[in-house]
């Protein structure tokens, strides 16, 4: 299994994805969470491209390009949201933003 | 043509609704003149009476019963109950005297209640009562009858507690209602059993009569007894009689209409209506007759010591109802209905006369505070004398013939114990009625607190009319022994019961004995109470005066023990066991809820962790477990 050239790509993609997931779960800073999400997206992109090449099918690469484009657009929205949130609470700690919870301490 | 049966019931019902609405306007908008209430209140019973007479003529011409089914009342699956009216000889007979006596009492009440603020309300209830009673009588099946049965119970409750500002009246109303409910339970059980076995083709008397033979025979006595328990409640027989004396808390016309002439006879009517059932179970009939005999004696004994004029009459009502139950129990339904008929006249007259005396003395009810009323109210004196003679069984007054017939039945059937009790009760009846009469009208040295005055002619006119009834009603049922043709017996031929085998000598002997018995009672009363010196009167004491402490016994047996049981359940059982269990359970749920709430900690990263774990587990499952 390890001799398969696809295995290296897949392993890297999985490790990247896991790091991103752990970042989302464990970090408080919204920026870091955002970066972790981007990491996960790119791990998936890597998988798409690798599989596309492996199967000689361009569909995967097309999908990867689309993910990059959408991630770029999403970045604009996400960053502006972070700015708004920061203006509200003067903080980037994600645990502070719990308006939708009944447990919010005003 | 048969639609007029509905008219008989509807006329008082509509007028009662009308009066109720007018009364609402009168108390909320502006007061209306009494004319507005009087006119419909008097018109409605009169219309019913006229329609009743038309129906009577119709039936006597064709000899066939009238049926009327205006609409479907209930439809349960395949089963249908129609609002049905049945006008046969029995029900039309009842309708005639109910509406006639009822109309006279309405007329009397317009004067008796004229000073009352609730004048409109009174006639609202009164007409509603009349309509319920007529529905009870004209129903073609037990279910429709039960509507009327409950309706009269309700109106009785409303009218007994009519002077609701006095708490004891409200208590009396409650008592009547609750005791009647006890009886109704029996009635309902009986109906339920009948319904189960006999309601295939509709639940009317005719169908039940056809199906009754196919019922399991061991159930028949049960049904008979259960229905009779209902009659016990309505007709104030031992042991459910306790409400009737207390029911005198209501206005006097109420006592006259409901607790003498009509409602209390519903039990007798019901047993007569179910005669096809009771014919099959003579043992239950005998039980009914014994209950009637003991009620007659018991009430008569109590009545001899009472001092409240209306209570004496209430006990005498119960006693006379006992006679009727002797007759229905022994299967002589037409004799019982004959007594119902004559009783309606003279008892209504007695109550209305008593009411007139009470009004004349500004609402004094103790007979030992009356006296000398002969000079004050001569018309009442004469009419009351007739009624008293009638109830005592002196010929040729009405009560003599009907009571004689019942005693003859008891003797002819060989029930000598019942006959003996009934004869002894007849002595007591004559005695206590004339005791009342002599003390009220002839008592010397009366200490009238207020100056007595004569009553208006509106009150006296019905008395005069009824006194003719008390005098002549008996001749309608004149036995063949005295050359009569016994019109009531032949009219109610189906309800005549078995033929008696008594020869003419015995009949004459019994007749003479009855006259002697009533004269004996009158004689004792004359000796003890004629020109009674009221200033030397001492209030009676003892077990009879206190009504054998039955109320107290019931209080201990039922009311208090029930209260103890309720307290036990409320305090020990509920608080210590049920509450502890339920509240403990709820505490546990609350604790569990707090534990679950820990998961919902508003920490988004924590949710993400849970999601991650979940996705991981699901992935692991998909990878290793599937396939």
Contacts between the chains, C-beta under 8 A, distances in Angstrom:
chain1	res1	chain2	res2	distance
A	21	B	612	5.9
A	24	B	605	7.4
A	24	B	608	5.5
A	25	B	605	5.7
A	25	B	608	5.1
A	25	B	609	4.7
A	25	B	612	6.0
A	26	B	605	7.1
A	27	B	605	7.9
A	28	B	605	7.4
A	94	B	604	6.2
A	94	B	605	6.5
A	95	B	603	6.1
A	95	B	604	7.8
A	95	B	605	7.3
A	97	B	604	7.7
A	98	B	602	4.4
A	98	B	603	7.7
A	98	B	604	7.7
A	101	B	600	7.9
A	101	B	602	3.3
A	102	B	602	7.8
A	103	B	601	7.2
A	103	B	602	4.5
A	104	B	602	7.2
